[in-house]
């Protein structure tokens, strides 16, 4: 297992963890901040280790929202734009079904404060 800090900003800190061939991302997000505003070619798995997160997913039929509590998880389908907002300070673990890649979904991305444009 290998770990490394990837990024720190006003929103919190992101670490990368590699176990065998699988890459995970451990994310600390401070209350009130959001992450994401993107979508991926493969499924994304997301587990809240501590705290509460509001999850927003954008579908053609409309937006789906839910609150994930500590221990909660979600699988975001491939190509579905999504955004996570910390209701409390949060620690989450996420990984993709395939290799890491992303495309931004501007309607969500522009709502994320603390990101340098």
PLY file of the C-alpha trace (Angstrom):
ply
format ascii 1.0
element vertex 117
property float x
property float y
property float z
element edge 116
property int vertex1
property int vertex2
end_header
0.00 0.00 0.00
1.29 3.45 -0.95
-0.16 6.84 0.00
0.55 10.41 -1.03
-0.99 13.84 -0.55
-2.42 15.05 -3.86
-3.86 18.47 -3.07
-4.77 20.89 -0.26
-6.92 24.03 -0.57
-9.58 25.91 1.41
-11.94 22.95 1.03
-9.64 20.40 2.69
-7.12 17.76 1.60
-7.04 14.91 -0.93
-4.79 11.86 -0.62
-4.15 9.09 -3.13
-3.86 5.52 -1.88
-2.74 2.61 -4.04
-3.45 -0.96 -2.92
-2.19 -3.46 -5.47
-3.51 -2.27 -8.83
-6.46 -0.29 -7.40
-6.26 3.47 -6.80
-8.40 5.07 -4.08
-8.88 8.69 -3.13
-9.34 9.73 0.49
-10.89 13.19 0.75
-11.31 15.49 3.73
-13.87 18.20 2.95
-14.70 21.01 5.36
-18.33 21.82 6.19
-20.03 23.96 3.54
-17.63 23.17 0.72
-18.34 21.12 -2.39
-16.37 18.79 -4.60
-16.92 17.20 -7.98
-18.94 18.97 -10.62
-17.75 16.35 -13.05
-18.53 12.95 -14.57
-16.56 9.86 -15.50
-16.58 7.19 -18.22
-16.94 4.46 -15.58
-18.87 3.98 -12.34
-17.66 5.88 -9.28
-17.92 4.36 -5.80
-18.22 6.67 -2.81
-18.28 5.86 0.95
-18.69 8.39 3.76
-16.29 7.42 6.56
-17.15 10.40 8.81
-19.72 13.20 8.57
-22.63 13.94 6.24
-22.66 14.79 2.53
-25.36 16.08 0.20
-25.10 14.25 -3.12
-26.46 15.82 -6.32
-26.74 13.81 -9.55
-27.89 15.30 -12.85
-30.08 13.10 -15.07
-31.98 14.01 -18.23
-35.23 13.62 -16.25
-33.98 16.02 -13.54
-31.77 16.24 -10.50
-31.62 13.57 -7.81
-30.41 14.56 -4.33
-29.79 12.61 -1.14
-27.92 12.94 2.15
-25.27 10.32 2.88
-24.47 9.81 6.56
-21.43 8.18 8.09
-21.23 4.62 6.73
-23.41 5.50 3.73
-22.36 4.74 0.19
-23.41 5.43 -3.37
-22.47 4.23 -6.83
-22.61 7.03 -9.41
-23.35 5.56 -12.86
-20.99 6.24 -15.73
-21.38 9.65 -17.44
-23.70 11.06 -14.74
-22.65 14.55 -13.57
-22.44 14.77 -9.80
-21.43 17.07 -6.96
-20.92 16.47 -3.24
-21.45 19.15 -0.57
-20.23 18.66 3.01
-23.03 19.21 5.54
-20.40 18.64 8.29
-16.66 18.14 8.07
-16.41 14.88 6.09
-13.96 12.15 5.33
-14.82 10.07 2.28
-13.25 7.29 0.26
-13.86 7.06 -3.48
-12.65 5.05 -6.44
-13.55 4.46 -10.07
-14.39 1.18 -11.77
-11.78 1.98 -14.42
-8.85 4.34 -14.86
-9.06 7.88 -13.53
-10.40 10.44 -15.96
-12.99 13.20 -15.69
-14.89 15.81 -17.62
-16.37 18.89 -15.96
-20.11 19.62 -15.87
-20.12 23.42 -15.80
-23.58 23.96 -14.18
-22.26 22.13 -11.08
-18.62 23.16 -11.36
-19.45 26.87 -11.21
-21.19 26.31 -7.84
-18.02 25.03 -6.17
-16.33 27.71 -4.10
-12.68 27.49 -3.11
-11.59 26.22 -6.54
-9.07 28.37 -8.39
-10.48 29.16 -11.82
0 1
1 2
2 3
3 4
4 5
5 6
6 7
7 8
8 9
9 10
10 11
11 12
12 13
13 14
14 15
15 16
16 17
17 18
18 19
19 20
20 21
21 22
22 23
23 24
24 25
25 26
26 27
27 28
28 29
29 30
30 31
31 32
32 33
33 34
34 35
35 36
36 37
37 38
38 39
39 40
40 41
41 42
42 43
43 44
44 45
45 46
46 47
47 48
48 49
49 50
50 51
51 52
52 53
53 54
54 55
55 56
56 57
57 58
58 59
59 60
60 61
61 62
62 63
63 64
64 65
65 66
66 67
67 68
68 69
69 70
70 71
71 72
72 73
73 74
74 75
75 76
76 77
77 78
78 79
79 80
80 81
81 82
82 83
83 84
84 85
85 86
86 87
87 88
88 89
89 90
90 91
91 92
92 93
93 94
94 95
95 96
96 97
97 98
98 99
99 100
100 101
101 102
102 103
103 104
104 105
105 106
106 107
107 108
108 109
109 110
110 111
111 112
112 113
113 114
114 115
115 116
